[in-house]
C-alpha cells in the first residue's frame, strides 16, 4: 500500500490517501462532472462503537476546514474530525469479492465488525 503525502494548508496533516484512493476519488469526481467538488471526510457521533466515518463529495468549504491536496483531488476535513483522523489512511481496493474504501485509523482503540465505526 503506497500513500501519497498531502499538501496541507494547515500545520496538521490529517488523513493520508493511498495512490489507489486518490485515483478512484479523481475518477468519481470526473464522473460527477463538477470540477469544484472535494472529498469531505468526517467523523460523526454514532455507530455501534461510538463514532462513525462519513465521506461524500462537497462543494462548500468552511473557513476552518483543513484542506489537503493530492494532485487534482482536494480533501476537506473539519477541525474536530481532523484530530481523530490525523495519522489515518484512506485506501481503495478493487477485488473479485468487491471493492471499496477503507480507513485504517491508528487512533481507533476499538472498531466494530463492519469497519465503519470506532471508539
C-alpha positions, -999 to 999 in steps of 0.1 A, spaced: 0 0 0 16 32 -12 5 65 4 8 100 -10 18 129 11 -7 157 10 -1 194 6 -18 209 36 -30 244 42 -27 240 80 2 226 101 -18 194 109 -15 169 82 -48 149 88 -57 118 68 -35 104 41 -48 88 9 -32 59 -9 -24 63 -46 -54 40 -54 -77 61 -33 -66 93 -50 -71 77 -84 -106 64 -75 -117 97 -60 -105 116 -91 -124 91 -113 -156 96 -93 -153 134 -93 -148 133 -131 -180 112 -134 -199 138 -114 -189 164 -140 -182 192 -114 -146 202 -111 -152 222 -79 -160 191 -58 -138 179 -30 -140 148 -9 -152 156 26 -141 131 53 -157 134 87 -161 116 120 -196 118 135 -210 105 168 -229 72 163 -223 38 150 -220 7 172 -186 17 186 -192 54 193 -180 72 162 -186 66 125 -169 77 93 -186 98 68 -173 105 32 -191 125 5 -184 150 -22 -189 186 -12 -187 219 -30 -190 242 1 -158 246 22 -160 260 56 -135 287 66 -120 264 94 -117 233 73 -84 215 70 -76 214 32 -55 186 19 -45 184 -18 -34 153 -36 -27 165 -71 -61 174 -85 -80 159 -56 -89 181 -26 -99 166 7 -117 188 33 -119 178 70 -135 198 98 -111 206 127 -128 182 152 -127 153 128 -91 161 118 -80 155 154 -95 120 152 -82 113 117 -46 125 120 -24 96 111 -52 76 94 -50 63 59 -78 61 33 -73 33 9 -93 19 -21 -93 -17 -31 -109 -34 -61 -112 -71 -60 -133 -100 -71 -151 -100 -38 -160 -63 -43 -142 -31 -39 -145 -1 -17 -129 25 5 -114 16 39 -99 38 66 -70 25 87 -70 47 118 -43 42 145 -63 65 168 -91 39 170 -89 19 202 -117 -4 192 -136 -10 159 -168 -28 151 -171 -57 127 -185 -36 99 -154 -14 99 -175 18 97 -174 28 134 -148 31 161 -140 45 196 
